[in-house]
Amino acid sequence: MYAQRMAVKTITIDTDAYELVARAKQPRQSFSTVIKQHCGPRKTAAALLRTLPSLTLQEETLDASEAQVKERRRHPARLPRL
């Protein structure tokens, strides 16, 4: 069985750009992965709505979320009404 080969391109970036990518890179993470994470398609509300029907949430998760929302409503650090 043959391993699938990925096409590669060589790019030139300046030292500042290299340092930015290198700082964002985690151990064992490729530069390609970092670039895709930061420059790839933006996650939008529309994408979330398309994904929601396929998610299965447990009742405990929903209860915890509801409790968190209620707690935030009671929190004294709310924004003032203008």
C-alpha positions in Angstrom: 0.0 0.0 0.0 1.4 3.4 -1.0 1.4 6.4 1.4 -0.5 9.4 0.0 1.9 12.1 -0.9 1.0 15.7 -0.3 1.9 18.4 -2.8 4.2 21.0 -1.3 5.2 24.6 -2.2 8.2 26.5 -1.2 7.5 30.1 0.0 9.7 33.0 1.0 8.8 35.0 4.1 10.7 37.7 5.9 12.2 37.1 9.3 9.5 39.0 11.1 6.8 36.8 9.6 8.8 33.7 10.3 9.1 34.7 14.0 5.4 35.3 14.2 4.6 31.8 12.9 7.3 30.2 14.9 5.9 31.7 18.2 2.4 30.5 17.4 3.7 27.0 16.6 3.3 24.3 19.3 5.7 21.4 19.7 5.1 18.7 17.1 2.9 21.1 15.1 3.8 21.9 11.5 4.2 25.4 10.1 1.4 24.5 7.6 -1.0 23.7 10.5 -0.3 27.1 12.1 -0.8 29.0 8.9 -4.1 27.1 8.2 -5.4 27.8 11.7 -4.7 31.5 11.4 -5.4 32.1 7.7 -8.0 29.5 7.0 -11.7 30.0 6.6 -13.2 32.1 9.3 -15.6 30.4 11.7 -19.0 32.1 11.3 -22.3 32.0 13.0 -23.7 30.5 9.7 -21.1 27.6 10.0 -22.1 27.0 13.6 -25.8 26.9 12.6 -25.0 24.3 9.9 -23.2 22.2 12.4 -25.7 22.3 15.3 -28.1 19.7 13.9 -25.4 17.1 13.9 -24.4 17.7 17.6 -25.8 15.7 20.4 -25.8 17.5 23.8 -26.4 15.7 27.0 -29.0 17.0 29.4 -26.4 17.7 32.0 -24.5 20.0 29.6 -27.7 21.9 28.8 -28.5 22.3 32.5 -25.0 23.5 33.3 -25.3 26.1 30.4 -28.6 27.3 31.7 -27.3 27.6 35.2 -24.3 29.6 33.9 -26.6 32.0 32.0 -28.7 32.6 35.1 -25.6 33.2 37.3 -24.3 35.8 34.9 -27.6 37.6 35.0 -27.2 37.9 38.8 -23.6 39.0 38.6 -23.0 42.6 39.8 -20.5 43.4 37.1 -23.1 43.8 34.4 -22.8 46.7 32.0 -24.7 49.8 33.0 -27.9 50.7 31.1 -27.3 53.7 28.9 
